[in-house]
Structure formats: C-alpha cells, structure tokens
Amino acid sequence: MYENYYHSNGTPMYRQRITKQQAQEIALKRVPGTIQHVDMDLENGVLVYEVFILTPDNRLFEVEILAKSGRILKVEQENDFD
C-alpha cells in the first residue's frame, strides 16, 4: 500500500528543500523575537513550516514558510498561547 511513499533509504518522497534551521532564520528576519515552537504541516498537499515567535513586546506570531522554497506564505498574530 505504501510502497511508493518511501524511497529505499526511508526518506519521504516529498522531501523538503529547506531545513528547519533555515526556516527559523527566515521567520526571524520577518518577525524578530524568540522562537517558541516549530512544526511541519502538510497543507493542501504542500509541506509548510509553522514557526511561532514571541516578540520582545510579548506578542505571539505564526510565520508559515513553504518548505520547498523558503517563501513566506503567511504572517499572523496569534490571539492565544496554546
């Protein structure tokens, strides 16, 4: 059933192009602060990094970054801390 899902070395076929570290650096250039959490999510068939940043003035932002290219898709202020 999943024979085409992984290459022989066990890596997913839809491998991302940028690393988690690169995604964090891109996000911090857009929203300066402290990274609280980083997720990778599959949205509409596309891998996206979700980087949550706490700014010095205590606001929480989510920066969505396209894993394939590093392009920022969305910057959004979060209303809660969960």
C-alpha positions as CSV (number, residue, x, y, z in Angstrom):
1,M,0.0,0.0,0.0
2,Y,2.8,2.4,0.9
3,E,5.5,1.1,-1.4
4,N,5.8,4.4,-3.3
5,Y,5.7,6.5,-0.2
6,Y,9.3,6.0,0.8
7,H,12.5,5.6,-1.2
8,S,14.7,2.6,-0.4
9,N,16.5,4.7,2.3
10,G,13.3,5.5,4.2
11,T,13.0,9.2,3.2
12,P,9.6,10.5,2.2
13,M,9.3,11.2,-1.5
14,Y,8.1,14.8,-0.9
15,R,11.4,15.8,0.8
16,Q,11.6,19.5,1.8
17,R,14.2,21.7,0.3
18,I,15.0,24.0,3.2
19,T,15.9,22.8,6.7
20,K,14.1,23.5,10.0
21,Q,17.1,25.8,10.9
22,Q,16.7,27.7,7.6
23,A,13.0,28.1,8.2
24,Q,13.7,29.6,11.6
25,E,16.2,32.1,10.2
26,I,13.8,33.2,7.5
27,A,11.0,33.6,10.1
28,L,13.2,35.6,12.5
29,K,14.2,38.0,9.6
30,R,10.5,38.8,9.2
31,V,9.5,38.8,12.9
32,P,12.3,39.4,15.3
33,G,11.9,37.6,18.7
34,T,12.3,34.3,20.3
35,I,11.2,31.1,18.6
36,Q,8.7,29.2,20.8
37,H,7.9,26.2,18.6
38,V,8.3,24.9,15.0
39,D,6.0,22.5,13.3
40,M,5.9,21.0,9.8
41,D,2.5,20.5,8.4
42,L,1.0,19.2,5.2
43,E,-1.5,21.9,3.9
44,N,-3.3,21.2,0.7
45,G,-0.7,18.7,-0.3
46,V,2.2,21.2,0.3
47,L,4.8,21.0,3.1
48,V,4.8,24.1,5.3
49,Y,6.9,25.1,8.3
50,E,4.9,26.8,11.0
51,V,7.2,28.9,13.1
52,F,5.8,30.5,16.3
53,I,7.7,33.6,17.5
54,L,7.3,35.6,20.7
55,T,8.3,39.2,20.2
56,P,10.0,41.4,22.8
57,D,6.7,43.2,23.4
58,N,5.1,39.8,24.3
59,R,3.1,39.2,21.1
60,L,3.0,35.7,19.5
61,F,3.2,35.4,15.7
62,E,2.9,32.4,13.5
63,V,5.0,32.5,10.3
64,E,4.2,29.9,7.6
65,I,7.0,29.1,5.3
66,L,6.9,27.0,2.1
67,A,9.3,24.1,2.8
68,K,10.2,23.7,-0.8
69,S,11.4,27.2,-1.5
70,G,11.6,29.1,1.8
71,R,8.9,31.6,0.6
72,I,6.8,33.1,3.4
73,L,3.2,32.3,2.9
74,K,1.6,34.0,5.9
75,V,2.5,36.1,9.0
76,E,-0.3,36.1,11.5
77,Q,-0.5,37.4,15.1
78,E,-1.9,34.7,17.4
79,N,-4.5,35.6,20.0
80,D,-3.7,32.9,22.5
81,F,-0.7,31.0,23.6
82,D,-1.8,27.3,23.1
